[in-house]
C-alpha cells in the first residue's frame, strides 16, 4: 500500500429525516447553467457546510438568472439559506433551498482560513468513491480528491444538448416574458468545447479516471472569447485549465460530484491547488 494512501475520514451526513435547517455553506463549485422550464436557467452549488459538523452540501436548482432575486453566486462566496434534504434525490448531500432564503456574502473570497479547511477535507481515493457509488445510490456523492498524477487534458467539442434540456429551454421560451429572453439565452449558450482530465488518485492500484470539468468558469472563459474559434480557443483553454495545474511542486485536488441520472459517474466541479 502506498505510504500516502489512507482510509477516507468521511463521516456520513445526517439522515434524510432532518427538517428545514438554517445553514451556512462555503461555496466551492458552481456548475454551468442548464435550461429549466420554470426559471430559464439553473445552476447547482456545491460546498462545505460551515456551521455544525463540516459536511459537503449540494444545493440543486438555484436560479442562474441575474435578474432573479438571488445574486449570482461565485466560488468561495459564503451563502446562508434555509434548506431541507431533497426527498427526490437519494444522494445524501443534496438539499433543497426554501424559496428566497438564499443570501450571499462575497467578502469570504479573501478569507485565508478557507485553504486550511479544504486541506482537511481532501481525500485520497477516487477509486473507493466510485466503487461505493456503484453499489449504493445513497453513497457519498461529493468529495475533494487529491490527485496523485495528472496524465492529460482533453478539449472536446461540446455535444448537442439532451432532448430533455432542449424541451425545458423551449417551454421556458414559450411562457416567459420577452424581457428576460436575451439574458437567459446568453446564459444557456453552449460553449464550443468541454475540458476533461485523465488522472490517477492515491489508491494503491488506481485504475485511472477520466472526468469532465463541469465548472461555470469553463463556460464563462469561452463566452469572453467569442471571437476565438477552433485551434486558438483550444490552446487558450489548455493554457487556462491545464498548465497552471502542471507547475512543479503543486499539489492538485479535484472537487468531484456524481451525476443525478448516473450516480456512479463523477464530474469535476472545481480544481483546487492545495500546495503551491
Ligand atoms: Zn483511482
py3Dmol code that shows the C-alpha trace and the ligand (Angstrom):
import py3Dmol

protein = """\
ATOM      1  CA  UNK A   1       0.000   0.000   0.000  1.00  0.00           C
ATOM      2  CA  UNK A   2       1.248   3.448  -0.894  1.00  0.00           C
ATOM      3  CA  UNK A   3       2.524   5.436   2.074  1.00  0.00           C
ATOM      4  CA  UNK A   4       0.219   8.271   1.163  1.00  0.00           C
ATOM      5  CA  UNK A   5      -2.908   6.206   0.951  1.00  0.00           C
ATOM      6  CA  UNK A   6      -5.210   6.434   3.932  1.00  0.00           C
ATOM      7  CA  UNK A   7      -8.752   5.374   4.538  1.00  0.00           C
ATOM      8  CA  UNK A   8     -11.001   8.386   3.833  1.00  0.00           C
ATOM      9  CA  UNK A   9     -12.153  10.059   7.054  1.00  0.00           C
ATOM     10  CA  UNK A  10     -15.639  10.558   5.627  1.00  0.00           C
ATOM     11  CA  UNK A  11     -18.492  10.728   8.117  1.00  0.00           C
ATOM     12  CA  UNK A  12     -21.986  10.275   6.707  1.00  0.00           C
ATOM     13  CA  UNK A  13     -24.149  13.422   6.770  1.00  0.00           C
ATOM     14  CA  UNK A  14     -27.292  13.467   8.920  1.00  0.00           C
ATOM     15  CA  UNK A  15     -30.224  11.408   7.702  1.00  0.00           C
ATOM     16  CA  UNK A  16     -32.901  12.490   5.277  1.00  0.00           C
ATOM     17  CA  UNK A  17     -35.458  12.898   8.060  1.00  0.00           C
ATOM     18  CA  UNK A  18     -33.946  16.235   9.138  1.00  0.00           C
ATOM     19  CA  UNK A  19     -36.429  19.066   8.592  1.00  0.00           C
ATOM     20  CA  UNK A  20     -35.872  22.648   7.409  1.00  0.00           C
ATOM     21  CA  UNK A  21     -32.435  23.717   8.644  1.00  0.00           C
ATOM     22  CA  UNK A  22     -30.679  27.096   8.507  1.00  0.00           C
ATOM     23  CA  UNK A  23     -27.118  26.639   7.288  1.00  0.00           C
ATOM     24  CA  UNK A  24     -24.013  28.435   6.096  1.00  0.00           C
ATOM     25  CA  UNK A  25     -22.056  26.981   3.210  1.00  0.00           C
ATOM     26  CA  UNK A  26     -18.658  27.878   1.729  1.00  0.00           C
ATOM     27  CA  UNK A  27     -19.320  27.504  -1.997  1.00  0.00           C
ATOM     28  CA  UNK A  28     -16.531  25.607  -3.737  1.00  0.00           C
ATOM     29  CA  UNK A  29     -18.214  24.689  -7.025  1.00  0.00           C
ATOM     30  CA  UNK A  30     -20.816  26.251  -9.324  1.00  0.00           C
ATOM     31  CA  UNK A  31     -21.964  24.200 -12.328  1.00  0.00           C
ATOM     32  CA  UNK A  32     -22.716  25.712 -15.761  1.00  0.00           C
ATOM     33  CA  UNK A  33     -26.368  26.811 -16.148  1.00  0.00           C
ATOM     34  CA  UNK A  34     -28.801  24.258 -17.548  1.00  0.00           C
ATOM     35  CA  UNK A  35     -32.239  25.051 -19.021  1.00  0.00           C
ATOM     36  CA  UNK A  36     -35.230  24.939 -16.714  1.00  0.00           C
ATOM     37  CA  UNK A  37     -38.829  25.125 -17.915  1.00  0.00           C
ATOM     38  CA  UNK A  38     -39.828  27.325 -14.966  1.00  0.00           C
ATOM     39  CA  UNK A  39     -36.772  29.505 -14.232  1.00  0.00           C
ATOM     40  CA  UNK A  40     -34.960  29.695 -17.547  1.00  0.00           C
ATOM     41  CA  UNK A  41     -31.538  28.659 -16.269  1.00  0.00           C
ATOM     42  CA  UNK A  42     -30.439  26.817 -13.141  1.00  0.00           C
ATOM     43  CA  UNK A  43     -27.102  26.021 -11.553  1.00  0.00           C
ATOM     44  CA  UNK A  44     -26.068  23.661  -8.783  1.00  0.00           C
ATOM     45  CA  UNK A  45     -23.992  24.994  -5.885  1.00  0.00           C
ATOM     46  CA  UNK A  46     -21.637  22.682  -4.043  1.00  0.00           C
ATOM     47  CA  UNK A  47     -19.724  23.482  -0.889  1.00  0.00           C
ATOM     48  CA  UNK A  48     -18.791  22.748   2.694  1.00  0.00           C
ATOM     49  CA  UNK A  49     -21.214  23.426   5.484  1.00  0.00           C
ATOM     50  CA  UNK A  50     -19.506  25.783   7.934  1.00  0.00           C
ATOM     51  CA  UNK A  51     -21.921  25.739  10.875  1.00  0.00           C
ATOM     52  CA  UNK A  52     -22.162  22.498  12.828  1.00  0.00           C
ATOM     53  CA  UNK A  53     -20.362  19.404  11.560  1.00  0.00           C
ATOM     54  CA  UNK A  54     -18.477  20.065   8.314  1.00  0.00           C
ATOM     55  CA  UNK A  55     -20.256  18.174   5.553  1.00  0.00           C
ATOM     56  CA  UNK A  56     -20.373  18.571   1.820  1.00  0.00           C
ATOM     57  CA  UNK A  57     -23.646  20.101   0.653  1.00  0.00           C
ATOM     58  CA  UNK A  58     -25.282  20.301  -2.753  1.00  0.00           C
ATOM     59  CA  UNK A  59     -27.985  22.919  -3.485  1.00  0.00           C
ATOM     60  CA  UNK A  60     -29.738  21.937  -6.698  1.00  0.00           C
ATOM     61  CA  UNK A  61     -31.825  24.190  -8.901  1.00  0.00           C
ATOM     62  CA  UNK A  62     -30.533  27.602  -7.873  1.00  0.00           C
ATOM     63  CA  UNK A  63     -31.617  30.221 -10.452  1.00  0.00           C
ATOM     64  CA  UNK A  64     -28.629  31.381 -12.524  1.00  0.00           C
ATOM     65  CA  UNK A  65     -30.628  34.340 -13.728  1.00  0.00           C
ATOM     66  CA  UNK A  66     -29.024  37.650 -12.692  1.00  0.00           C
ATOM     67  CA  UNK A  67     -32.441  39.356 -12.751  1.00  0.00           C
ATOM     68  CA  UNK A  68     -33.916  36.952 -10.232  1.00  0.00           C
ATOM     69  CA  UNK A  69     -33.983  37.725  -6.506  1.00  0.00           C
ATOM     70  CA  UNK A  70     -30.786  35.797  -5.903  1.00  0.00           C
ATOM     71  CA  UNK A  71     -27.463  37.479  -6.672  1.00  0.00           C
ATOM     72  CA  UNK A  72     -25.220  35.317  -8.863  1.00  0.00           C
ATOM     73  CA  UNK A  73     -23.107  33.143  -6.584  1.00  0.00           C
ATOM     74  CA  UNK A  74     -19.435  32.599  -7.257  1.00  0.00           C
ATOM     75  CA  UNK A  75     -16.857  30.190  -5.918  1.00  0.00           C
ATOM     76  CA  UNK A  76     -15.677  30.970  -2.375  1.00  0.00           C
ATOM     77  CA  UNK A  77     -18.725  33.037  -1.551  1.00  0.00           C
ATOM     78  CA  UNK A  78     -20.396  32.059   1.709  1.00  0.00           C
ATOM     79  CA  UNK A  79     -24.123  31.542   1.331  1.00  0.00           C
ATOM     80  CA  UNK A  80     -26.724  31.176   4.041  1.00  0.00           C
ATOM     81  CA  UNK A  81     -30.068  29.542   3.393  1.00  0.00           C
ATOM     82  CA  UNK A  82     -32.868  27.542   4.936  1.00  0.00           C
ATOM     83  CA  UNK A  83     -32.847  24.161   3.287  1.00  0.00           C
ATOM     84  CA  UNK A  84     -34.168  20.661   3.719  1.00  0.00           C
ATOM     85  CA  UNK A  85     -32.959  17.313   2.424  1.00  0.00           C
ATOM     86  CA  UNK A  86     -34.172  16.666  -1.122  1.00  0.00           C
ATOM     87  CA  UNK A  87     -36.580  13.707  -0.825  1.00  0.00           C
ATOM     88  CA  UNK A  88     -36.391  13.023  -4.569  1.00  0.00           C
ATOM     89  CA  UNK A  89     -32.611  12.626  -4.600  1.00  0.00           C
ATOM     90  CA  UNK A  90     -31.042   9.652  -2.792  1.00  0.00           C
ATOM     91  CA  UNK A  91     -27.608  11.298  -2.690  1.00  0.00           C
ATOM     92  CA  UNK A  92     -27.102  12.268   0.978  1.00  0.00           C
ATOM     93  CA  UNK A  93     -25.548  15.694   0.286  1.00  0.00           C
ATOM     94  CA  UNK A  94     -28.496  17.021  -1.772  1.00  0.00           C
ATOM     95  CA  UNK A  95     -30.610  19.728  -0.150  1.00  0.00           C
ATOM     96  CA  UNK A  96     -33.370  21.926  -1.469  1.00  0.00           C
ATOM     97  CA  UNK A  97     -33.274  25.639  -0.620  1.00  0.00           C
ATOM     98  CA  UNK A  98     -36.510  27.242   0.546  1.00  0.00           C
ATOM     99  CA  UNK A  99     -37.524  29.941  -1.925  1.00  0.00           C
ATOM    100  CA  UNK A 100     -35.967  33.354  -1.374  1.00  0.00           C
ATOM    101  CA  UNK A 101     -33.921  32.350   1.712  1.00  0.00           C
ATOM    102  CA  UNK A 102     -30.548  32.228  -0.080  1.00  0.00           C
ATOM    103  CA  UNK A 103     -28.242  35.084   0.937  1.00  0.00           C
ATOM    104  CA  UNK A 104     -24.733  35.637  -0.429  1.00  0.00           C
ATOM    105  CA  UNK A 105     -21.661  37.068   1.343  1.00  0.00           C
ATOM    106  CA  UNK A 106     -18.996  37.901  -1.216  1.00  0.00           C
ATOM    107  CA  UNK A 107     -16.296  39.017   1.193  1.00  0.00           C
ATOM    108  CA  UNK A 108     -15.320  35.428   2.019  1.00  0.00           C
ATOM    109  CA  UNK A 109     -13.338  35.195  -1.199  1.00  0.00           C
ATOM    110  CA  UNK A 110     -10.464  36.885   0.605  1.00  0.00           C
ATOM    111  CA  UNK A 111     -10.794  34.713   3.721  1.00  0.00           C
ATOM    112  CA  UNK A 112      -7.405  32.999   4.305  1.00  0.00           C
ATOM    113  CA  UNK A 113      -8.878  30.226   6.506  1.00  0.00           C
ATOM    114  CA  UNK A 114     -10.617  28.527   3.626  1.00  0.00           C
ATOM    115  CA  UNK A 115      -7.426  26.890   2.289  1.00  0.00           C
ATOM    116  CA  UNK A 116      -6.874  25.104   5.633  1.00  0.00           C
ATOM    117  CA  UNK A 117     -10.487  23.898   5.677  1.00  0.00           C
ATOM    118  CA  UNK A 118     -10.219  22.474   2.177  1.00  0.00           C
ATOM    119  CA  UNK A 119      -6.897  20.813   3.052  1.00  0.00           C
ATOM    120  CA  UNK A 120      -8.503  18.992   5.980  1.00  0.00           C
ATOM    121  CA  UNK A 121     -11.305  17.666   3.776  1.00  0.00           C
ATOM    122  CA  UNK A 122      -9.141  16.377   0.934  1.00  0.00           C
ATOM    123  CA  UNK A 123      -9.403  12.594   0.492  1.00  0.00           C
ATOM    124  CA  UNK A 124      -7.140  10.074  -1.188  1.00  0.00           C
ATOM    125  CA  UNK A 125      -9.157   7.598  -3.221  1.00  0.00           C
ATOM    126  CA  UNK A 126     -11.418   8.264  -6.191  1.00  0.00           C
ATOM    127  CA  UNK A 127     -11.478   4.503  -6.836  1.00  0.00           C
ATOM    128  CA  UNK A 128     -13.207   3.806  -3.480  1.00  0.00           C
ATOM    129  CA  UNK A 129     -15.677   6.631  -4.054  1.00  0.00           C
ATOM    130  CA  UNK A 130     -16.675   5.241  -7.481  1.00  0.00           C
ATOM    131  CA  UNK A 131     -16.973   1.708  -6.103  1.00  0.00           C
ATOM    132  CA  UNK A 132     -19.295   2.692  -3.278  1.00  0.00           C
ATOM    133  CA  UNK A 133     -21.417   4.915  -5.572  1.00  0.00           C
ATOM    134  CA  UNK A 134     -21.815   1.983  -7.977  1.00  0.00           C
ATOM    135  CA  UNK A 135     -23.051  -0.245  -5.128  1.00  0.00           C
ATOM    136  CA  UNK A 136     -25.440   2.125  -3.334  1.00  0.00           C
ATOM    137  CA  UNK A 137     -27.435   5.100  -4.656  1.00  0.00           C
ATOM    138  CA  UNK A 138     -27.203   6.784  -1.232  1.00  0.00           C
ATOM    139  CA  UNK A 139     -23.396   6.556  -1.066  1.00  0.00           C
ATOM    140  CA  UNK A 140     -21.159   9.619  -0.710  1.00  0.00           C
ATOM    141  CA  UNK A 141     -21.520  11.676  -3.891  1.00  0.00           C
ATOM    142  CA  UNK A 142     -19.242  14.681  -3.267  1.00  0.00           C
ATOM    143  CA  UNK A 143     -15.560  14.738  -2.298  1.00  0.00           C
ATOM    144  CA  UNK A 144     -12.318  16.631  -2.709  1.00  0.00           C
ATOM    145  CA  UNK A 145      -9.863  14.094  -4.159  1.00  0.00           C
ATOM    146  CA  UNK A 146      -6.090  14.542  -4.033  1.00  0.00           C
ATOM    147  CA  UNK A 147      -4.538  13.875  -7.434  1.00  0.00           C
ATOM    148  CA  UNK A 148      -1.517  11.555  -7.430  1.00  0.00           C
ATOM    149  CA  UNK A 149      -0.678  12.019 -11.112  1.00  0.00           C
ATOM    150  CA  UNK A 150      -2.242  14.143 -13.845  1.00  0.00           C
ATOM    151  CA  UNK A 151      -1.989  12.274 -17.145  1.00  0.00           C
ATOM    152  CA  UNK A 152      -3.512  14.550 -19.772  1.00  0.00           C
ATOM    153  CA  UNK A 153      -6.204  17.080 -20.620  1.00  0.00           C
ATOM    154  CA  UNK A 154      -8.689  16.640 -23.463  1.00  0.00           C
ATOM    155  CA  UNK A 155     -10.524  19.533 -25.101  1.00  0.00           C
ATOM    156  CA  UNK A 156     -13.562  18.037 -26.834  1.00  0.00           C
ATOM    157  CA  UNK A 157     -16.361  19.504 -28.948  1.00  0.00           C
ATOM    158  CA  UNK A 158     -19.453  20.119 -26.813  1.00  0.00           C
ATOM    159  CA  UNK A 159     -22.110  17.516 -27.641  1.00  0.00           C
ATOM    160  CA  UNK A 160     -25.615  18.561 -28.710  1.00  0.00           C
ATOM    161  CA  UNK A 161     -27.964  19.233 -25.764  1.00  0.00           C
ATOM    162  CA  UNK A 162     -30.010  16.282 -24.481  1.00  0.00           C
ATOM    163  CA  UNK A 163     -33.702  16.198 -25.571  1.00  0.00           C
ATOM    164  CA  UNK A 164     -34.887  16.961 -22.007  1.00  0.00           C
ATOM    165  CA  UNK A 165     -32.734  20.109 -21.911  1.00  0.00           C
ATOM    166  CA  UNK A 166     -33.995  21.264 -25.312  1.00  0.00           C
ATOM    167  CA  UNK A 167     -37.593  20.697 -24.171  1.00  0.00           C
ATOM    168  CA  UNK A 168     -37.035  22.753 -20.974  1.00  0.00           C
ATOM    169  CA  UNK A 169     -35.489  25.639 -22.919  1.00  0.00           C
ATOM    170  CA  UNK A 170     -38.321  25.618 -25.490  1.00  0.00           C
ATOM    171  CA  UNK A 171     -41.001  25.512 -22.755  1.00  0.00           C
ATOM    172  CA  UNK A 172     -39.418  28.442 -20.933  1.00  0.00           C
ATOM    173  CA  UNK A 173     -39.208  30.480 -24.158  1.00  0.00           C
ATOM    174  CA  UNK A 174     -42.921  29.894 -24.810  1.00  0.00           C
ATOM    175  CA  UNK A 175     -44.088  31.022 -21.377  1.00  0.00           C
ATOM    176  CA  UNK A 176     -41.757  33.752 -20.149  1.00  0.00           C
ATOM    177  CA  UNK A 177     -41.705  37.498 -20.905  1.00  0.00           C
ATOM    178  CA  UNK A 178     -39.518  38.801 -23.717  1.00  0.00           C
ATOM    179  CA  UNK A 179     -37.607  40.930 -21.237  1.00  0.00           C
ATOM    180  CA  UNK A 180     -35.619  38.003 -19.835  1.00  0.00           C
ATOM    181  CA  UNK A 181     -35.062  36.109 -23.060  1.00  0.00           C
ATOM    182  CA  UNK A 182     -31.743  37.682 -24.167  1.00  0.00           C
ATOM    183  CA  UNK A 183     -30.229  37.210 -20.680  1.00  0.00           C
ATOM    184  CA  UNK A 184     -31.267  33.580 -20.381  1.00  0.00           C
ATOM    185  CA  UNK A 185     -30.310  32.902 -23.973  1.00  0.00           C
ATOM    186  CA  UNK A 186     -26.797  34.168 -23.172  1.00  0.00           C
ATOM    187  CA  UNK A 187     -26.601  32.076 -20.015  1.00  0.00           C
ATOM    188  CA  UNK A 188     -27.603  28.926 -21.854  1.00  0.00           C
ATOM    189  CA  UNK A 189     -25.376  29.417 -24.903  1.00  0.00           C
ATOM    190  CA  UNK A 190     -23.381  26.200 -25.108  1.00  0.00           C
ATOM    191  CA  UNK A 191     -19.637  26.814 -25.417  1.00  0.00           C
ATOM    192  CA  UNK A 192     -17.778  25.196 -28.347  1.00  0.00           C
ATOM    193  CA  UNK A 193     -15.605  22.954 -26.146  1.00  0.00           C
ATOM    194  CA  UNK A 194     -15.586  20.926 -22.945  1.00  0.00           C
ATOM    195  CA  UNK A 195     -12.490  20.119 -20.864  1.00  0.00           C
ATOM    196  CA  UNK A 196     -11.763  16.667 -19.385  1.00  0.00           C
ATOM    197  CA  UNK A 197      -8.807  15.282 -17.403  1.00  0.00           C
ATOM    198  CA  UNK A 198      -7.316  11.863 -17.031  1.00  0.00           C
ATOM    199  CA  UNK A 199      -5.580  11.292 -13.700  1.00  0.00           C
ATOM    200  CA  UNK A 200      -4.627   8.782 -11.031  1.00  0.00           C
ATOM    201  CA  UNK A 201      -5.806   9.040  -7.431  1.00  0.00           C
ATOM    202  CA  UNK A 202      -3.765   7.709  -4.490  1.00  0.00           C
ATOM    203  CA  UNK A 203      -5.426   4.277  -4.428  1.00  0.00           C
ATOM    204  CA  UNK A 204      -2.605   1.701  -4.480  1.00  0.00           C
ATOM    205  CA  UNK A 205      -3.950   0.117  -7.668  1.00  0.00           C
ATOM    206  CA  UNK A 206      -5.751   3.086  -9.194  1.00  0.00           C
ATOM    207  CA  UNK A 207      -7.417   2.219 -12.497  1.00  0.00           C
ATOM    208  CA  UNK A 208      -7.191   5.938 -13.575  1.00  0.00           C
ATOM    209  CA  UNK A 209     -10.112   8.299 -14.030  1.00  0.00           C
ATOM    210  CA  UNK A 210     -11.349  10.387 -16.957  1.00  0.00           C
ATOM    211  CA  UNK A 211     -13.708  13.119 -15.818  1.00  0.00           C
ATOM    212  CA  UNK A 212     -15.166  16.246 -17.376  1.00  0.00           C
ATOM    213  CA  UNK A 213     -14.641  19.651 -15.760  1.00  0.00           C
ATOM    214  CA  UNK A 214     -18.201  20.931 -15.214  1.00  0.00           C
ATOM    215  CA  UNK A 215     -17.354  24.333 -13.811  1.00  0.00           C
ATOM    216  CA  UNK A 216     -19.122  27.548 -14.771  1.00  0.00           C
ATOM    217  CA  UNK A 217     -15.674  29.124 -15.308  1.00  0.00           C
ATOM    218  CA  UNK A 218     -15.086  26.892 -18.362  1.00  0.00           C
ATOM    219  CA  UNK A 219     -18.236  28.279 -19.985  1.00  0.00           C
ATOM    220  CA  UNK A 220     -17.537  31.872 -18.899  1.00  0.00           C
ATOM    221  CA  UNK A 221     -13.953  31.647 -20.219  1.00  0.00           C
ATOM    222  CA  UNK A 222     -15.213  30.712 -23.684  1.00  0.00           C
ATOM    223  CA  UNK A 223     -18.009  33.292 -23.624  1.00  0.00           C
ATOM    224  CA  UNK A 224     -15.408  36.014 -23.039  1.00  0.00           C
ATOM    225  CA  UNK A 225     -13.554  34.792 -26.138  1.00  0.00           C
ATOM    226  CA  UNK A 226     -16.372  34.599 -28.653  1.00  0.00           C
ATOM    227  CA  UNK A 227     -14.089  35.838 -31.415  1.00  0.00           C
ATOM    228  CA  UNK A 228     -11.806  32.824 -30.939  1.00  0.00           C
ATOM    229  CA  UNK A 229     -12.672  29.530 -32.505  1.00  0.00           C
ATOM    230  CA  UNK A 230     -11.051  26.192 -33.327  1.00  0.00           C
ATOM    231  CA  UNK A 231      -7.379  25.799 -32.513  1.00  0.00           C
ATOM    232  CA  UNK A 232      -6.773  29.213 -30.854  1.00  0.00           C
ATOM    233  CA  UNK A 233      -9.640  28.581 -28.420  1.00  0.00           C
ATOM    234  CA  UNK A 234      -8.414  25.044 -27.679  1.00  0.00           C
ATOM    235  CA  UNK A 235      -4.937  26.430 -26.965  1.00  0.00           C
ATOM    236  CA  UNK A 236      -6.376  29.144 -24.723  1.00  0.00           C
ATOM    237  CA  UNK A 237      -8.351  26.528 -22.763  1.00  0.00           C
ATOM    238  CA  UNK A 238      -5.258  24.378 -22.269  1.00  0.00           C
ATOM    239  CA  UNK A 239      -3.319  27.486 -21.154  1.00  0.00           C
ATOM    240  CA  UNK A 240      -6.001  28.339 -18.586  1.00  0.00           C
ATOM    241  CA  UNK A 241      -7.117  24.932 -17.299  1.00  0.00           C
ATOM    242  CA  UNK A 242      -4.069  22.676 -17.723  1.00  0.00           C
ATOM    243  CA  UNK A 243      -0.706  24.410 -17.400  1.00  0.00           C
ATOM    244  CA  UNK A 244      -1.403  26.041 -14.001  1.00  0.00           C
ATOM    245  CA  UNK A 245      -2.078  22.534 -12.598  1.00  0.00           C
ATOM    246  CA  UNK A 246       1.177  21.213 -14.078  1.00  0.00           C
ATOM    247  CA  UNK A 247       3.552  23.645 -12.382  1.00  0.00           C
ATOM    248  CA  UNK A 248       6.314  21.787 -10.489  1.00  0.00           C
ATOM    249  CA  UNK A 249       5.700  21.249  -6.781  1.00  0.00           C
ATOM    250  CA  UNK A 250       1.980  21.949  -6.916  1.00  0.00           C
ATOM    251  CA  UNK A 251      -0.428  19.607  -5.206  1.00  0.00           C
ATOM    252  CA  UNK A 252      -3.756  19.479  -7.001  1.00  0.00           C
ATOM    253  CA  UNK A 253      -7.135  18.204  -5.825  1.00  0.00           C
ATOM    254  CA  UNK A 254     -10.392  17.843  -7.739  1.00  0.00           C
ATOM    255  CA  UNK A 255     -13.773  18.518  -6.205  1.00  0.00           C
ATOM    256  CA  UNK A 256     -15.868  15.718  -7.699  1.00  0.00           C
ATOM    257  CA  UNK A 257     -19.614  15.141  -7.717  1.00  0.00           C
ATOM    258  CA  UNK A 258     -21.732  12.329  -9.095  1.00  0.00           C
ATOM    259  CA  UNK A 259     -24.439  12.823 -11.700  1.00  0.00           C
ATOM    260  CA  UNK A 260     -28.031  12.610 -10.571  1.00  0.00           C
ATOM    261  CA  UNK A 261     -29.044  10.409 -13.518  1.00  0.00           C
ATOM    262  CA  UNK A 262     -25.890   8.235 -13.311  1.00  0.00           C
ATOM    263  CA  UNK A 263     -24.712   8.086  -9.680  1.00  0.00           C
ATOM    264  CA  UNK A 264     -21.563   6.061 -10.459  1.00  0.00           C
ATOM    265  CA  UNK A 265     -20.299   8.712 -12.908  1.00  0.00           C
ATOM    266  CA  UNK A 266     -18.465  11.655 -11.442  1.00  0.00           C
ATOM    267  CA  UNK A 267     -17.613  15.071 -12.881  1.00  0.00           C
ATOM    268  CA  UNK A 268     -15.005  17.527 -11.668  1.00  0.00           C
ATOM    269  CA  UNK A 269     -16.746  20.598 -10.245  1.00  0.00           C
ATOM    270  CA  UNK A 270     -13.639  22.556  -9.281  1.00  0.00           C
ATOM    271  CA  UNK A 271      -9.862  22.311  -9.450  1.00  0.00           C
ATOM    272  CA  UNK A 272      -8.094  23.242  -6.216  1.00  0.00           C
ATOM    273  CA  UNK A 273      -4.368  23.870  -5.779  1.00  0.00           C
ATOM    274  CA  UNK A 274      -3.654  22.586  -2.255  1.00  0.00           C
ATOM    275  CA  UNK A 275       0.058  23.461  -2.241  1.00  0.00           C
ATOM    276  CA  UNK A 276       1.799  25.990  -4.440  1.00  0.00           C
TER     277      UNK A 276
END
"""
ligand_1 = """\
1
ZN
Zn -8.237 5.889 -8.590
"""
view = py3Dmol.view(width=600, height=400)
view.addModel(protein, "pdb")
view.setStyle({"model": 0}, {"cartoon": {"style": "trace"}})
view.addModel(ligand_1, "xyz")
view.setStyle({"model": 1}, {"stick": {}})
view.zoomTo()
view.show()
